[in-house]
Amino acid sequence: MSPASTPPVQALTRKLFWLAFWVIGFAVSMSGLLLYFKYQAVFTGLQRDRVLMVATEIDGIAEKNLSLGQDFWELATLQDVIERRRKADQLFTGIDVAGKDGKIAYATDMARIGSPLPPEWIEAFSRNPKLNSLSLSPEEALVVSGIRNSFGQPAGYAVIRYSRGPEREAMTAFTRKLVANCLIVFTIFGLGLFAILFRIERGFERALSTAAAALDPAASPTGTHALSGELALIQKRLDEADRGIGAIEGSLGSAR
């Protein structure tokens, strides 16, 4: 093996390995983040839709009673309905039915009856009539369904507050599995990359060793060989590739 030709080949494959190593790491991490946020959006949406179905059912009952001419504050069956719904699902932390002014008329927590909904909720509901959910905190969220009278005018709101604990637990479990799978994928691709580049390096070394032995001036009667120019050109191309990879690594380093 020629001392002049082997080090550039080793340096080139080493730089190729680290370049591909960072690219694989970046690709795996970005894929993991994409899966995380996708799963979170899907799980949150399914949970919100499940709660919204109950809120829509409550506002449907209220609208039916209003269409029969009953007063909003005298819907006798509505209190029983919201209490049954609250007991049927432990996810719910509270159900309120309020008038269009935000004053609570029916609630699972009797102490809230007669008190107003938070002004920021009313402002959000009024500003965007199509709004059906709000994230109150990392621990709690709400859904809202508007109640309309027989003339199609806003008459109130059915508001359900629910815990985000199941969402947090599901995301924690999913994150553990996702990290483990990403590490497995990264390890497999890293080892595969190492094996491929190792074989390429050994192939280059054997080819260059054979060429160097054939072009050794001591083994030629004339002291030169017809392929000496081609060998020099190969060496030049290897040096240029080495410098190009170095420039790419520098660009990636500055981007990080």
C-alpha positions, 0 to 999 in steps of 0.5 A: 500500500502506498503511503502517499495514496492511502491517507487521502482515501482514509480522510475522504471516507472519514469525512464522508462518514461524518457528513452522512452521520449528521445528515442521518441524525438530522433526518431522523430527528426531524421525522421524530418531531414531525410524528410527535406534533402530528400525533399530538394534533390528532389525539387532541382533535379526537378528544376535543371532538368527543367533548364537542359532541356532548356540548352539541347535544346539550345545546340541541336540547336547549334549542328544542325547548326554546323553540317550544316557547320556554324561557331560557332560565326555566328549562327544567330538564337541562339541569338534569341533563348536564348533571348526568353527562358530567357523571357519565364521563370523568374527563369533564371537570364542569359543564356550564350553560350561560345566557348570551350575556355570559351569566350562568343559568345551569351548571354542574357546580351549583355555586357557579349558577348566577355568576358570569363566565370569564370576560375573556371567554365571552370576548373570544366567543363574540369575536369568532362565532365559529370558535368551538374550543379554548386551551385554558392551561396545560391542565384544562381546556374547554369546548363551547357550542352556541345556543340559538333561539327559534329566530336563529339569534344567539341565546347562550352558550353550552360550555364544557371544561375538561381535563387534559391529563389523558392527553398529557399521559398519552403524549408522555407514553408516545414520546418514550416509544418514539425516542426509542424507535428513533434511536434504533433507526439511527443506530441501524442506519449508522452501522449500515453507513459505517459498513458501506464506507468501510468496504468502499475505503478498503476497495479504494486502498486495494485499487490504489495499491495495485495501481501504485505497484504497477506504476512503481518506477523501480519495477519499470525499465524506463523508470516511468509508466504510461498510466502515471498521468492517470494516477496523478489525475485520480489523486488530484480528484481525491484531493478536490473531493476532500476539500469539497467535503470539508467546505460542506462540513464548514457550511453545516457547522456555521448553520448549526 
